[in-house]
Amino acid sequence: MSAPDRARGLAYGLGAYGIWGLIPTYFKAVASAPPLELLAHRVVWALGMLLVVGVRQGRLGELRGALRPGRTLVLLMGTTALIAVNWLIYIWAVVNRHVVEASLGYFITPLVNVLLGVVVLKERLERPVVGALLLAGGGVLWLALLSSRPPWVSLGLAASFGSYGLLRKLVPVGAVAGLTVETLLLFPLALAYLVGAERHGTLAFLSGSAGRDLLLVLAGPITAIPLLLFAGAVRRLPLTSLGFLQYLSPTLQFLLATLVYREPFAAVQGVAFGLIWAALVVFAVHTLRRGAEEPVMEP
């Protein structure tokens, strides 16, 4: 692959993970809408944009194939449920000032991916990876024992997204087509929620400022654009490189939470994050040395 292609792939990867890392600013801007409504808007407007992209890229045949009754559709129904849970937890976390905890969830997701690979796919654990998992597990256990409550947001995000990644590995459908099917399956529920909220007079959309309405519509591009950038990066970069880029997203979220939104960051959390970051260093160095393909996140 040529140097310009690699440079373009790096730019696409930085763009994708940069947007995912800064996405809390979007949900903060529309926080006056309930989390369920924000999830519904994300589904509805993302589906519209993804269908347009699918038509332009000639992916309708792939979409029709994925929607035929069979194993692929069953697996996509599972990924649909998991991504909906993941999105809802994340939106709730941002709106309710738990961005630090959310960033922790995405820091530990690659290690959850490894653990699921061992438990479900019977993959073999190498010694450095065992050490990384023990360090990360120690960090989570430290939070659970010494904090006022277990880190449910972090664990929920990591478990739902790790399980989502595991199922998506088994689905012979591309990233863009897969998300299109997932939003299509969620669309009836999202539309029903929006119609019901409008009838009960609780719908935020079209009941406030035009600026907020525009921001809610932008949930579509904000969901679809980083995925398209990610797809472009995957074609141009080794997955090992993307494996390192994936830490940009939770790092930006963590910096936003602590420096911009001034969320509390106690010593207990500092110890836990230190253990988890140490685990990621061990994991990353091991991955680099053996040239393996590290699991890649698509928030």
Summary of the structure (lengths in Angstrom):
residues: 299
radius of gyration: 19.3
end to end distance: 27.1
largest distance: 58.4
contacts: 991
relative contact order: 0.21
helix: 79%
strand: 0%
